Each structure stands twice: as C-alpha cells, then as structure tokens.
Amino acid sequence: MDIDKKDRSYPEILLEFADNAAETLISEGMSEEKAIEIGLKIATKIRKDFGGEVVYIPKGRCYELSLRDSTMLAEYNGNNATDIFRKYGITRRRLLQILQAKREGRVYQMTFDLEGGQS
C-alpha cells in the first residue's frame, strides 16, 4: 500500500513511516482511509518532534533475544531440550546457559564502542 506520494516536497523517509504505520493499522482491521490519516499524523508528529536531528533507530536485537529466551523458558519442560535448541537454531549448551540465566533473572548486557561496534 502506498500513501499518495504526489507531493515530492514531503520527505521520503516520513512518507515511509506513514506508509508502514498505515499498513500495520490496516492489518489490524482499520479502514484504509482512517489508517492513511493516522499514518500521516504519526509522520507529522515524528517530523515535529525530531525534525533536523540525527536519530539512531536500534534494531532491537537484545529485545528480540530476550523475548525468544522467555519463550524457550516457557516451552521447556525438562525433557524437550533437543526439540527447543533445534527449533531455535542454537546449541544445547547455549540453551542451557540461557535457561539458567533466565531463571536467575540475568539479562543480556551488550555494549557498543563507537569504533569497534558490538562487544
């Protein structure tokens, strides 16, 4: 679905934000007309709040891993380690490390240095 892109003066990245928001709203059952309206309002809000700034949007890898790990912990019944580590494409050892860390309440600690990337 593409929001009307006739007005070439509106920043392309904001049109992409609006389009993505509208697609999500439509997939949740909202009418296309209302979804486009709200998508453009979201893009306008982003433009007004962050316009002119350099904004880094993280990929959310730690968040995704945490969700995955919580799901694995919920699925684990003590007898299905092989099924789980194969399902999630990790080693048995890594699965057991993750399960132990989750049970102990530990979370991922990823740090970044600006020159070398992820550490």
C-alpha positions, 0 to 999 in steps of 0.5 A, spaced: 500 500 500 502 506 498 500 513 501 499 518 495 506 520 494 504 526 489 507 531 493 515 530 492 516 536 497 514 531 503 520 527 505 521 520 503 523 517 509 516 520 513 512 518 507 515 511 509 513 511 516 506 513 514 506 508 509 508 502 514 504 505 520 498 505 515 499 498 513 500 495 520 493 499 522 490 496 516 492 489 518 489 490 524 482 491 521 482 499 520 479 502 514 484 504 509 482 511 509 482 512 517 489 508 517 492 513 511 490 519 516 493 516 522 499 514 518 500 521 516 499 524 523 504 519 526 509 522 520 507 529 522 508 528 529 515 524 528 517 530 523 515 535 529 518 532 534 525 530 531 525 534 525 533 536 523 536 531 528 540 525 527 536 519 530 539 512 531 533 507 530 536 500 534 534 494 531 532 491 537 536 485 537 537 484 545 529 485 545 528 480 540 533 475 544 530 476 550 523 475 548 525 468 544 529 466 551 522 467 555 519 463 550 524 457 550 523 458 558 516 457 557 516 451 552 521 447 556 519 442 560 525 438 562 525 433 557 524 437 550 531 440 550 533 437 543 526 439 540 527 447 543 535 448 541 533 445 534 527 449 533 531 455 535 537 454 531 542 454 537 546 449 541 544 445 547 549 448 551 547 455 549 540 453 551 542 451 557 546 457 559 540 461 557 535 457 561 539 458 567 540 465 566 533 466 565 531 463 571 536 467 575 533 473 572 540 475 568 539 479 562 543 480 556 548 486 557 551 488 550 555 494 549 557 498 543 564 502 542 563 507 537 569 504 533 569 497 534 561 496 534 558 490 538 562 487 544 
